[in-house]
Amino acid sequence: MLNNKLNVRLVFLMFAVLLVVSGCSDDDPASPPVQLPEGGYLATSPDSLMALWETALSTMDSTMYSDMYDQDFRFHFSVVDTSEFHLSTDYMTRDETVQTGWNMFSGQEITNWQGVDEPGVARIIFQRMTRETPWEIVAVGSEPPTASARFSIQINVERGFGDTTLMAAGSYDFFAGARDTVLADGTATRFYRLTSMVAVNPDKIPGVINTWGGVHVTYMTNESPQAALEVSDIGGSPLPVYHCDASGSGDTDSGLHPAPYRWQFESGDVWTDWTENHTINHSYQTPGDYTITVEVRDRWGLTDTAGYEVTVIKPELPFPDSPDQLMANFKTIYESMDVERYLKIMHPDFQTILQEETIIDFPDVGPTLDVTEETRIHERMFSGEVVEDPSGNLVPGVRNIRFSGFRAQDAWKMSPEEDIIPNAEWAPFEVNVLFDRGQQFSTLKVGGMIKFYVTSSDSLHEGVTRKYYQMIGQVDLTGGFKSTEEIPWGSIKALWH
């Protein structure tokens, strides 16, 4: 009885193939598919491949449907599909196409990739499948060849009593690639598989006619990707640099999006742009507890996140028992934007001597800045927040400060009594400092010479009396003009005055 049923099914298949082939082509001889002893079918011509495709869908035969798709098959959606379903991909892979067919063939209700419950499919009926163009070789010079033809189709996907029927219609280009094989009996044969299907002119009437791509999207299932994150401290100064690696992330069914990663380093909803790079380095400007988060998306836009908590500790600074160590600490404090420590390295008699051209920026102060004024400036500058200048203009916050150059140009020497800052050790430093204010704003640059003055007192440190150095003054000799974004040291301070 079982053999009789198989024979009847095979006869039905052959009849269907011959019927469709004879209706589709005058120049492609009707050549029925070959049924393999181990199961499955081989289509021996492009038209018999299309007949096999129609029969597989009409009979909702999962095995037959799987056999006709090449491993590299792509079903390319129309713009209508990508727009209507807000797709982040414009194609389905072979596995996705086959799985979607199986979902329809099961007759069972499914929950699709968008979390929508869709009713089971009762049957699939071809109202029309007409070849509009002859098969033409499209991969010139390739062997075996690939041929393409355009078909007009109308397919009804009936979903049972009380559920809407999905009717898909329009023109689609089918690509059939030839493959050579040897059958079990030693016979060499050439067969065809679908390598691509492209929506060319799909019909679309909302609520009445769907696209074939839309039917597939409706019955496609997809699991979210799996995000994985490893974070390592790779050193850095003054605060650590964290190397973030999401290469362990993946997706088992649809694959990751071409730009699958984006990163969040601060609280709130501030993310980087999506990127193809699975690694990124990041450093924080201030100590504290932070969560580094990566979000990973697959080709269909489903996402997953992974987080890693880091504690950024304020680095210990060496005891400033020499002018050089004090200046090294000054650079570290500036780059870490640490206002508390900056206040500690300033002597109570500290003053900044402004250039004549920048005095105008401090109309209420005069030619010098004392400790009180320096404190206000650095509290505002190091906060990273947007502030108002004395004229009421908004000044963008500083994201980070970096010294690209900072070197003494002469040995430390004692200033004479008649010096502008008398009886202190001083040395001229060549400086180049960058003030990064974020992508939307220019980076401010300071370059030139600053004379730094330091003084010392005795201090008990770890049970030993040692010299303790503080900064007692700065004389601004930097150059540049505001119009070129290279401005004097004093003008930088004026922004946060």
N, C-alpha and C positions, 0 to 999 in steps of 0.2 A: 504494500500500500504506500509506504514512504517513497519507494522508487518511482511509483506512478505519479505521486504528487510532484516530485522533483522534475520528472520528464514533462509534465504538464506545464510547470513553471518555466522550464527552459524553452519549450515550444512557444509559450506566450511571449517570452523575452525576444526570441528570434523574430517572431512575427512583428512585434512592436518596433524592433530595430529596422527591419526591412521596410516597414511601412513609413517610418520617419525618414530614413535615408532616401527612399524613392521619392518622397515628397520634397526633400531639401536639395537634392543635387542631381544634375544631369551629367556632370563631368566627373563625379566621384563614384565609382562603381560600388554598389551595395556590397559591403563586406562585413558580415556579422562579427560581433565580438567573440573571442575565444574564451571558453570556460575552462579554467585550469583544474586539474584533478584535485589539488589541495584547496580549492575554493577560490573565488574571485574571477575577474573577467579582464581580458585585454581587448581594447578597441583597436582594430587594424586599419582604420582610416579616420580622418577628421570627422566626417559625417556620422560614422558609426559611433564615434566618441560622443557626439551630441545626442544621438539616439539613446545611448547608454545613460547619459545625464538625465534626459527626460524620463526614461523608464525608472531609474533609481529614485527620482523624486516622486513620480506617480505611484510607485509601489512602496515608497518609504522604506527602501532597502538599504540598511546601513553599510553592509559589506560592499555592495555594488557602488554606493556613493563614495566610499573611501578609496576605492581602487582607481578612480578616474582622475585624482588630483596629484600633480607632481609635488615633490617635497618642497620646492621653492615657490609654489603657487601663491599668487596675490589676487585678492578680490578688491579692486579699487573703487571706492565710493564716489558718488557724485558730490558736487558742491552742495546740492540740496540736502543730502544726508548729513554731511559734516556740519552744516549750519543748523539744521533742525534738531539734531541730537547733541549739539555742542561737543563734537568729537575732537579729541586731541590727536587723533591719527586719521589718515585717509585711506587705510586699507585693512583688510583682514588677512591673516596668514592662512596657510593650508590647514593647520591644526584647528584654528579658530573656526574656519569655514566648516570643516568636517564635524566638529563638536556641535556647532549650531544646527547642522542638519540632523544630527543624532537627537538633539533636544526636541526638534520638531517631530522626528519619526517616532519618538517614545510614546507620543499621545498623552503624556503626563503634564500636569501643570508644573511650571518652573518659576523660580524667582530669578529674574535676569540680572545683568551686571549693574543695573541702576536701582536694584532693590524692588522692582515692580513685579507683582505676581501676574503671570500670563497664563491663560487657559491652554489646555492641551490641544494639539492639532488632530482633527479627525481624519482629514484626507487632503491631498494636494492634487489639483486638477489643472492640466495645461489646456487653456482655451486657444492658445496660439503659440507656435514656435516656428517662425519662417526665416529662412536664410535670405538676407537682403543683398549680400555681396558674395562673389565667389571666393573660395579659399585662395589666399595669396601668400607666397613665402615672404616672411618679414625679416628673418635672420639670414641675410645674404651671405653666402659662403660657408655657412655653418653646416655641419653634418653630424648627426641627423638634423633635418631642417625643422623650423617652427613656422607654422602657417596661421593666418588670422582671417576671420570672417565676421561679418556683422549679422546679428540675429535680432528679429523683433519677437518679443515674448509677451505673453499675458498668462499669469499664473494665479490661480485662486488657492489660498490657504484657508481651508474651512476649519472652524474651531468648535463646531458643535452647536447644539440648540441654545439660543440665548446669547451666544457670543458672536462678535462681529467677524466677518470673513475678510481676511487681508488679501486684497487684489493688487498684484504687482504687474506693471506693464511698462514697455518702453524698448529702446534699442540698446544693445550691449555688444561690445566686441569680445569675442572669445579667441584665445590663443591656444593652439594645440601643438605641443612639442613631440617630435618623433623620438622613439627609443628603440634600440635593438636588444633582443634577448634570444636565448635558446631555450626551447621548451624541454620538458622532461624526456620526450622521445627523440631529442637531438635535432629537432627542426628549428632552423633559424627563422625568426619572424620580427617584423617591425610593428610596434604598437604605438598608440598615442595617448597622451595624458594632457589635461588642462594645465597650462602654465600660468595663465592670467585671465581675468575677466574684468572688463572696464565698463563702467556706466558711461554711456555716450549721450543719450537723450532719454532719460527715464521720465515716464509720465508721472505727474504728481497732482492730485486733487485732494486737498485736505479732507479727511474723513471718508473719502470714496476710493481713491487710487493711491497706493503706496509705491515706493520704489522697492526693487528686489533687495537693495542694500538695507532699506528700512525694515524689511521683514527679518533680515539677518540680525540687525541690531536689536530688534524686539526679542529674539530668541537666543541671544548670545549670553552666556554666563561667564563670569570672570572673577577671580579671586584677587584681593588686594596684594600689592607687593609686600615684601618683608624688609624693613629698614634695619640696618646694623651700623653701629658707630664705634670706632676705636679712637681714643684721644691720648696723645702722649705729649709730655713736656719736653721740648727740644732746646730748652735754654732761652737765652735772650736777656736783654738789659734795657731798662732796669727791672722790668717785670717779665715773667716767663712768656714764651711763645708756644702756643698749643698747635700741634699738628693733628688735624681731624681727618679721619679716613673712613669713608662709607662704602669701600669696595666690597664689603661682605654683604651688601644689600642685593636683592634679586627678586625675580618674579618667575614663578614656575609655569604660568600658562600663556600669558600674552607677551611677556618680555617688557623690559623697562623702556620708557620714553627716550627719544634721542637726547633730550636734555633733562635728565631725571632727578637732579639734586638741587635743593636750595637749603640755605643755612640761616639759623637764628642764633644770635649770641647774647642779646640783651632781652630783658623782660618786655612785654608788650607784643605787638604784632608786626615787628620790623624784620623782614626777610631779605636776603640777597635775591638777585635774579636767579632764575633757573639756569643751570649749567650742566654741561656734559662731564665736567671734572669731578671725580669722586673724592678729591682731597682738597684741603684748604688750610692755610695757616692763619691764626688769629691771636692777637695779644690784647689784653685789657689795660686801660690807662690808670685805673685805680684798683686798690685791693678790694676784696669782697667775695661773696659766694655767687656763682653764676651757673647757668645751665646752658650748655651747648646743645643745640638741637638740629638734626638733619631731617628734612622731609623728602621722601622718595615717591615718585609717581610712575605708574606703568603707562603703556601706550594708550590706555582708555581713560586716563586721568584719575584712576583710583590711587589713593595715597596711604602711606604709613609713616610714622615718625619714630625716631630713636633719640634719646637724650643722654647726656653725660654731664655730671655735676663736677665743677672744679672750684677750688678755693684758692684765690689769688692772695698771697701773703705779701705784705709790705717788706721789701728787702732791707736787711740790716745794712746800715752804712758804716764804713770804717770811721773810727774816732779821728776827727780832723786835727791831727797834731803837727801838720805842716801846711804851708800855703797850697802846695800841689794837691794834697789830699782834700782840702777844702774845695778847691776848684773842681775836682773830680766829683765830689758830692753835689756841688752846685749843678753840674750837668745832669747827673742822675735825677735830682729833685725836679729840675725843669722838665725832663722827658717823662717823668712819672706824674707831673702836674700835682705835686704834693705840697699844698699850701702850708700845712702844719710844720713840715720840716723846713720849708723856705723861711718861715718866720724865725726859726731857731738859728739859722746860719747868719741872720742879719744882726749886726751890732746895734745897740740902742741909738748910737749916733750916726747910723747909716744915712747916706744921701747919694742920689743919682744926679750927676751934673749933666744937664741937657745941652744939646747943641742949640745954637742961636735960632736955627730954622725951625726947631720943634717947640720952642718956648711958646709960640703962638697957639699950640695945641693945648696949653695949660694956662689959660688966661687968669684963672683964680689961684694959681700956685706960684708962678715965677720960674726962675732958672734952675731950681733944684727940687728933687722929690725926697721927702724924709720917710722915716719908718712908717708913719701912719698912712701916708699916701701910697707907699709901696705895698702895704698890707691890703688896702682896698683894691688896688689894681690886680694883685695876684689872686685874691679871693674870687674876683669876677672872672679873670682870665682862666684860672685853673678849674673853675666850676664846669666848664664845657657848655654852659647855658647861653642862650641869646640874652644880651643885655642892651641897655640904652646908654649911648654916650652922652656927654653933657649937653649936646644940642638936641637930644631926644631922638636921634637916629638909632635904629636897631643894628646891633653888631652881632654877626653870626658867632655861635660858640665854637671854641677850638676843640677839634676831635683829638688831635695829638700834636706834640711838638718833637721835632727831631733835629739834632745837631749833625749836620753833614761835615762840619769842620769846627774844631775848637782846640787851638794850640797856642802855647806861650811863644812869643816872638823874641823874648829876651829873658835874662835871669831876673829873679826877684831882687829889688833894691829898696832902700829906705828913702821915703820922700822927705825933702828938706822942709824947714819951718815955713818957707814962703810958698810952698805948694798949695794948690787948691784944697787938697786933703793932706794936711801935714802929719809928719811923724808916724807914717804907716808904711808897710811893705807894699810895693806895687809891681805889676808886670803888664805889658801890653799883650793882648790875646787876639789873634785872628779868628773871627767867628763867622760861621755860616749856619743860620738857623731857619728851619721851615716850620710854619704854623699852618697845619692842615685843618681846613674848616668844612670838609665834606665835599662831595661831588658837585653840589650845586653852587659852590663858591670857590673863588680863587684861593690858591695857597699863597700866603704871605711869606716873603723872604727878607731876611736881614743878613747883610754881608758887610764886612769891614773890620775895623779895629775898635776894641773896647779896652780901656785901662781899668783893671780891677785892683782895688786897694783892700788889704786885709790887716787885721791886728790880732794880737794874742793876749791871753791871760793864763795864769796857772790854774789847773783844774785837777782834782783827784779822780783818777779813772782806774778802776779795778785795783785799788789800793796803792796806786802809783801816781805821784804828781807829774802831770805832763802839760805841755803847752796845748791850749785849746784856741783854735783859730776861728774867727768870725769875719764876715765881709763887712767892711766899713764904708765902702764907696765904689761907684762905677762912674767913669767918664766916657760918655758916648761920642765916639769918633767914626761911627759907621756912616756909609754913604748911601746913595740911591735916592730915588724919587718915587712918590706915591703913584705917579702915572704909569710906572713900569712894574708895579707890585713889589719893587725892592725898596724898602723903606727903612729909615733909621730906627735904631733900637728905641729911642725915645718916642717915636711916632707909634710904634707897636704898643707901648705902654699906654699911650694916650687913648687908644681905642677902648680900653677897659677902665679908664679913669672915672 
